[in-house]
């Protein structure tokens, strides 16, 4: 959990953006995009990545899995996520 939090805070830091783009281009290349387009894509999608596991998100995904037949029922957050994991996370806290 701590490693995920450290990584989250690193990639959310604007000072690390260029290094992040370089890592992303190596790990997830998109040949159809030039450097400027790729950086814009990363910047646009960055807010969707995080370490927070909200109860609402867990419930939504479980309901979709039940509807799709992958799960028989939904579960409480406490049955799925360690009580050490905060529901939301902020690098400043």
N, C-alpha and C positions, 0 to 999 in steps of 0.2 A: 504494500500500500504506500509506503514511504517513497519507494522508487517511482511509482506512478505520480505521486504528488510533486516530487522533485522535477520529473520530466515535464509535467504540466506547467509548473511555474517557469521552467526554462523556455519552453516554446511560446509561452504567453508574453514573455519579455520582449518588447520591440527591439532591444539591442541585439537579440539573437535571430532576428528574422532572416537575414541573408544566409546565415549558417543553416537555419531550418530549411530554407528553400533548397539549398545545396544537398542536404541529406534527403529531402523528399524526392528531388529529381533523380537521385541515384536509386532510391528504393521503389519509387513509383513513377517511372518515366511516362511522359505523354508526348510522343514525338510530334504530334500535330500542333503543339503549342510552342511558341517561341519563348525566350526567357521572360519577357515582360508579361506575357499572357499566363505563363505558369505561376509567376509570383503573384499575380492578381487572383488566380484560382486558389492558391494557398491562403492568401489573406482573406478572401471571401468565405472560405470554409473553416478557417481557424476557430471561430466561435462555436462551431458544432462539436468540437472535440473537448473532452473534459474528464474529470475523475468523479464527478458527482453521480450518484446513483439514487435518483429520487424515487419515492414510493409511487408517485404518479406514473413515472416512466416504466417501472417494474410492472405495475398493474396493466398498463396499456399493452406492453409486449406480451405479457402472459395471456391477456384476453385474445390477442391476435393468434397466439399459438394454440389456444383452446379452440378457437374458431377454425383454425386450419388442421386440427386433429393431431398436432404434435404433443399437446398436453391434455390431460383429462380434466384438470382443475387448476385454479390459481392458488398461490400460496402467499402467506404474510411475508413481508420484508424480512422479518427476523428469521424465517426459515431459509432464506436465500442469501442474505448478506450478513457478514460479521458485524456484531454490535460495535466493533471498533471503527468501522467505516462510517464517516459522517455522511449524512444525506446530501449535504452540499459542501463544497470546498472552495475556499478563496485563499490565494497565496498570501494575502495580508493577515490571515487569522492564524 
